[in-house]
Amino acid sequence: MKRSMWMNTIGRVAFLNCDPLFYDLDKQWEVLAAPPAWLTGHVLRRDCILAPIPAADYARHADELVLLPDIGICSRGEVGSVLVFGNTSLENMNSIALPTDSATSVQLLKYLLKERNLEPHLELMGPDLTTMLEECDGALLIGDRALEEAKKNPESVQLDLGTDWLQFTQKPMVFGVFAARKDTPIDSLRTAQGILTENLRLFEQDSMQREKVIQWALSRSDLDYERLDRYFGEVFNRMDNEHLSGLNEFLIKACGLQSGAEFAW
């Protein structure tokens, strides 16, 4: 992809969890929508200037990537969209299917299982709950799929990973981080990050903007208004110092990145 196009493109996760940041952004920028794990490759290949990628992917590519401050995909306890499903408790699961479209949730679940001294067989599969539960006792789903399956089958939800992380660490969880290549011009990153944070400020402070974001999400989801309104209180896009502490704990303890997070400024 030509450099001029790369510099005008921002990657967007193809889930609802960044809607407050990306609402109406396509009027100003080229927006590349993709699953979170795909966005890592897009950033590394210069398909886009920056993108929200799995925190675990940042740990794997920390030598090539740098993070943008203040924004991410975060929770303080219940996240509602990173869930283990099954017809038996986590302790009784002999096997768990893991989705192929997420890195952070998989790494986090492995860490939480280790903390519980549980060793079920783990198998990577496409993120389809019916197929996953035909093959395994449990299934990990993320994003819109997790939200929609929880709506249809709430009794099958056995674990919310955001809640579990908080219970083990007493810290919030950062599932996704906004990353860019280290060789990206800093002025371009500041411009793009400034637009995203301004969108977030409007969402947080302007009730009309929040309503527009929820209506946009409604147009692309089977969830009802009440559930989406609650969801945007479970997932946060502003990464404060408390979340930064949780991110560094995840990067160090669950991912083995002893240096923790490195930011562009």
ZAMARGU-4260 file (C-alpha; in steps of 0.2 Angstrom, whole numbers, plus 5000, padded with zeros to 4 digits):
<rodrens>
0) 5000/5000/5000 | 5007/5017/4995 | 5013/5028/5010 | 5001/5042/5006 | 4986/5030/5009
5) 4994/5022/5024 | 4996/5039/5032 | 4977/5042/5030 | 4971/5026/5036 | 4966/5021/5054
10) 4962/5003/5058 | 4946/4999/5067 | 4941/4983/5076 | 4926/4975/5068 | 4917/4974/5085
15) 4906/4987/5095 | 4919/4990/5109 | 4928/5005/5100 | 4912/5013/5093 | 4914/5029/5105
20) 4931/5032/5096 | 4926/5028/5078 | 4909/5036/5077 | 4908/5046/5061 | 4927/5045/5059
25) 4925/5039/5041 | 4921/5057/5035 | 4939/5062/5039 | 4949/5046/5038 | 4950/5030/5028
30) 4944/5017/5041 | 4950/4999/5039 | 4939/4987/5049 | 4945/4970/5054 | 4945/4957/5068
35) 4958/4962/5082 | 4971/4949/5078 | 4971/4954/5059 | 4974/4972/5064 | 4991/4968/5071
40) 4997/4962/5054 | 4989/4977/5046 | 4999/4989/5057 | 5015/4979/5054 | 5013/4980/5035
45) 5009/4998/5036 | 4991/4996/5029 | 4986/5008/5042 | 4994/5021/5053 | 4988/5014/5070
50) 4975/5002/5076 | 4968/4994/5092 | 4976/4977/5093 | 4976/4963/5106 | 4987/4968/5121
55) 4995/4951/5119 | 5000/4954/5101 | 5008/4970/5107 | 5019/4960/5119 | 5024/4948/5105
60) 5029/4963/5093 | 5035/4976/5106 | 5052/4977/5097 | 5042/4984/5082 | 5027/4993/5090
65) 5024/5008/5101 | 5008/5012/5110 | 4997/5028/5110 | 4993/5035/5127 | 4976/5037/5135
70) 4965/5026/5124 | 4962/5007/5124 | 4949/4993/5126 | 4947/4992/5145 | 4936/4985/5159
75) 4934/4987/5178 | 4928/4970/5182 | 4913/4963/5171 | 4917/4966/5153 | 4902/4956/5146
80) 4910/4952/5129 | 4925/4940/5134 | 4916/4925/5141 | 4918/4906/5143 | 4902/4896/5139
85) 4898/4879/5143 | 4886/4867/5152 | 4897/4864/5166 | 4908/4874/5178 | 4925/4879/5173
90) 4932/4867/5186 | 4923/4853/5178 | 4929/4857/5160 | 4941/4844/5152 | 4942/4854/5136
95) 4940/4872/5131 | 4939/4878/5113 | 4948/4894/5110 | 4944/4907/5096 | 4956/4910/5082
100) 4951/4929/5081 | 4959/4935/5098 | 4976/4934/5106 | 4973/4943/5123 | 4958/4933/5128
105) 4967/4917/5125 | 4982/4922/5134 | 4972/4929/5149 | 4962/4913/5150 | 4978/4903/5150
110) 4984/4914/5165 | 4968/4912/5174 | 4967/4893/5172 | 4985/4892/5179 | 4981/4903/5194
115) 4967/4890/5197 | 4978/4875/5195 | 4967/4869/5181 | 4974/4861/5165 | 4960/4857/5153
120) 4964/4853/5135 | 4964/4869/5124 | 4960/4868/5106 | 4960/4883/5093 | 4944/4883/5083
125) 4934/4895/5073 | 4923/4906/5084 | 4906/4897/5082 | 4899/4892/5099 | 4888/4877/5092
130) 4903/4869/5084 | 4915/4873/5098 | 4903/4865/5111 | 4901/4850/5100 | 4920/4847/5102
135) 4924/4854/5119 | 4916/4856/5136 | 4919/4875/5136 | 4921/4888/5123 | 4929/4906/5124
140) 4921/4919/5114 | 4924/4938/5112 | 4916/4954/5106 | 4899/4954/5098 | 4898/4935/5096
145) 4900/4934/5115 | 4887/4947/5118 | 4874/4940/5107 | 4877/4922/5113 | 4875/4928/5131
150) 4859/4936/5127 | 4852/4920/5119 | 4859/4908/5132 | 4863/4917/5148 | 4863/4901/5158
155) 4878/4894/5148 | 4890/4909/5153 | 4902/4901/5166 | 4916/4915/5167 | 4918/4933/5163
160) 4937/4935/5161 | 4936/4954/5166 | 4928/4950/5182 | 4940/4935/5185 | 4955/4946/5182
165) 4949/4959/5194 | 4947/4946/5207 | 4964/4939/5205 | 4974/4955/5204 | 4963/4969/5211
170) 4966/4978/5195 | 4956/4983/5179 | 4960/4974/5163 | 4966/4981/5146 | 4961/4969/5132
175) 4966/4980/5118 | 4979/4994/5115 | 4981/5007/5101 | 4998/5003/5093 | 5008/5010/5079
180) 5025/5005/5071 | 5040/5013/5080 | 5045/5022/5063 | 5028/5031/5061 | 5030/5050/5061
185) 5026/5056/5078 | 5016/5071/5071 | 5004/5059/5061 | 5001/5049/5077 | 4997/5064/5087
190) 4985/5070/5074 | 4976/5053/5073 | 4976/5051/5092 | 4969/5068/5095 | 4954/5065/5084
195) 4951/5048/5093 | 4952/5056/5110 | 4941/5071/5105 | 4928/5058/5099 | 4929/5049/5116
200) 4928/5066/5125 | 4912/5070/5116 | 4905/5052/5120 | 4909/5055/5139 | 4903/5072/5141
205) 4889/5075/5128 | 4873/5065/5130 | 4868/5068/5112 | 4884/5061/5106 | 4882/5045/5117
210) 4865/5043/5110 | 4871/5044/5092 | 4885/5031/5096 | 4872/5019/5104 | 4860/5021/5089
215) 4875/5017/5077 | 4878/5001/5087 | 4860/4997/5087 | 4860/4997/5068 | 4874/4984/5067
220) 4869/4973/5082 | 4855/4961/5087 | 4857/4968/5105 | 4843/4980/5112 | 4846/4998/5118
225) 4847/4993/5136 | 4860/4980/5134 | 4871/4992/5123 | 4869/5006/5135 | 4875/4995/5149
230) 4889/4988/5138 | 4896/5005/5135 | 4898/5006/5154 | 4907/4989/5155 | 4919/4993/5142
235) 4930/5009/5143 | 4940/5017/5130 | 4949/5029/5141 | 4965/5021/5148 | 4969/5030/5165
240) 4984/5026/5177 | 4974/5012/5185 | 4971/5004/5169 | 4990/5007/5164 | 4994/4997/5180
245) 4983/4983/5175 | 4990/4983/5158 | 5008/4982/5164 | 5003/4968/5176 | 4995/4958/5161
250) 5010/4961/5150 | 5023/4956/5163 | 5014/4941/5172 | 5003/4934/5158 | 5014/4938/5143
255) 5032/4938/5149 | 5035/4956/5143 | 5046/4962/5158 | 5048/4979/5151 | 5029/4983/5151
260) 5021/4995/5140 | 5031/5008/5129 | 5022/5024/5123 | 5025/5035/5109 | 5025/5050/5121
</rodrens>
